[in-house]
Amino acid sequence: MVALMRVIKFALQNFRRNFWISMITASILALALVSVNLLLAVNVLAGTAVRAIESRVDVSVYFKPAVGEGIVKNIRSSLENMPEVRAVRYVSADAALAAFRDRHTDDELVVGALTEIGQNPLGSALIIQAASADHYPVIMRAIEQPAYQDYIDEKNFDDYRAVVGRINTIAGRVEHFGFAISAVFALIALLIVTNSIRIAVYTRREEIGIMRLVGASSAFIRAPFFLEGLLWSVIAVAATAALVLAGAGAADPSVARFFEGTTFSLAGYFREHALFIFGAELLGTWVLVLFAESLAMRRYLKV
Amino acid sequence: MIHFKGVTKIYPPDIVALRNVNLHIRAGEFVSIVGRSGTGKTTLAKLMIAEERPTKGSISIGNWDVAHARPSDIPLLRRQIGVVFQDYKLLPQKTVFENVAFALEVCGAAPARIAAVVPQVLRIVGIDHNAERYPRELSGGEKQRVVIARALVHGPKILVADEPTGNLDTINTREVIDLLCRINDFGTTVVLVTHNREVVNSLRKRVVTLDHGTIVSDHEEGRYHI
């Protein structure tokens, strides 16, 4: 306990004596961490974009007006039993007509034509959503079976797969680029941390020499440096968390505009996963710092 | 107590500091290691505290095999050997008391022990009245007393003093040597590395003379003759 208190005391002493070196080191670490978080944000946004687009993909099957509700509901049941299908929504002929009227309420020509026909020209419809975008071909094959062809008037499938594919490609490229940037920052951080520790060891070489001379253990000499590294990591992660949360909060209105109709919030995502994200980053940073410190001390602390 | 058997130390690439040194120092002895500059005296002292490892041969101190000690054992060995250097090696931002206490602090001693031992050791070396002063406020002789106090604070069985009077005037030299003799009288083995002829001749104790890394003479009541 006494030894631990002294290690803490020496670590804080080191930190105070080399305050500006400590701040520069923590800043470089924070810069590396911000780049990692940017990469994470891009991944999360790309994933959200893909999900948003996938949720808009559906197959609309329009039945002939003469087809009875019972037949349509039978087809709906058989479709709902398919594992590839997530949901099937039934739109009755009346509901379809009401929706059509709503859409064309200002179009006198369409309203006049409907009045002239005197009856509902529209049939009922099924709106089918697949469990995954890859499942649409299977669903389309099921709909196209000969038994249904006499009932079906029209099928409408807006294929967003190309868009999804493109988003995934862009996200993948951004991810690769992000990894490269993060790796560069991590390398720079490693060099800076190694150098900072060397300076810290150099400025304390006399004290370290005396510690060795009077029988301080290697662990006792090294421990304050490791603790100082933890302090740098905590400051770097805290600064990163503040920057990332503020940045995500500032970006949220734009994100909301982009993902119209969804409740996704980037700041909310970071807040929700803060413990995991910043905890993992703290651990990762400390491991990086420990590695750099081991490199620096191997040369300067021959015990 | 201290055994050097066939010890050779070669610094890369081929600088021979010690050559086949055989030396036995008994417990409680006061031994002066003398010789010209560069004859291996300091290397001999460094080998005793495991700051250097021999290229060949073995060194044992008590039950310690110093030549082959594991790195984790070296701090324990150093707590049993007090070391005094010519250049003091005091921390300028610490007071006399703190400098001496530092040796105990870094070895995990309890605050109560530090509070009890440090004033006692400062009294022994006669520097207790300067406990709150900083090294820059002390004379060379006083600084060397602080260094000796720091070396004694662990209660070592051996005190190795490498040129402790190198920076001191005649009066301070005499005082420091008297202090080392008193420490020796308490039963501590003292190894004094020096090239100060007057000091060696006045001691009338064992003198080991080194020349070009080899022991050329070893006399129980020796004199400085090179």
HADDOCK unambig.tbl for C-alpha pairs under 7 A between the chains (distance, minus, plus):
assign (segid A and resid 2 and name CA) (segid B and resid 108 and name CA) 6.48 0.50 0.50
assign (segid A and resid 2 and name CA) (segid B and resid 110 and name CA) 6.70 0.50 0.50
assign (segid A and resid 3 and name CA) (segid B and resid 108 and name CA) 5.11 0.50 0.50
assign (segid A and resid 207 and name CA) (segid B and resid 91 and name CA) 6.78 0.50 0.50
assign (segid A and resid 210 and name CA) (segid B and resid 89 and name CA) 6.79 0.50 0.50
assign (segid A and resid 211 and name CA) (segid B and resid 103 and name CA) 6.94 0.50 0.50
assign (segid A and resid 211 and name CA) (segid B and resid 106 and name CA) 6.62 0.50 0.50
assign (segid A and resid 213 and name CA) (segid B and resid 78 and name CA) 6.69 0.50 0.50
assign (segid A and resid 214 and name CA) (segid B and resid 78 and name CA) 6.11 0.50 0.50
assign (segid A and resid 214 and name CA) (segid B and resid 79 and name CA) 6.03 0.50 0.50
assign (segid A and resid 214 and name CA) (segid B and resid 103 and name CA) 5.52 0.50 0.50
assign (segid A and resid 215 and name CA) (segid B and resid 75 and name CA) 4.01 0.50 0.50
assign (segid A and resid 215 and name CA) (segid B and resid 76 and name CA) 6.17 0.50 0.50
assign (segid A and resid 215 and name CA) (segid B and resid 78 and name CA) 4.85 0.50 0.50
assign (segid A and resid 215 and name CA) (segid B and resid 79 and name CA) 5.02 0.50 0.50
assign (segid A and resid 215 and name CA) (segid B and resid 107 and name CA) 6.56 0.50 0.50
assign (segid A and resid 216 and name CA) (segid B and resid 75 and name CA) 5.70 0.50 0.50
assign (segid A and resid 216 and name CA) (segid B and resid 106 and name CA) 5.28 0.50 0.50
assign (segid A and resid 216 and name CA) (segid B and resid 107 and name CA) 5.07 0.50 0.50
assign (segid A and resid 217 and name CA) (segid B and resid 75 and name CA) 5.37 0.50 0.50
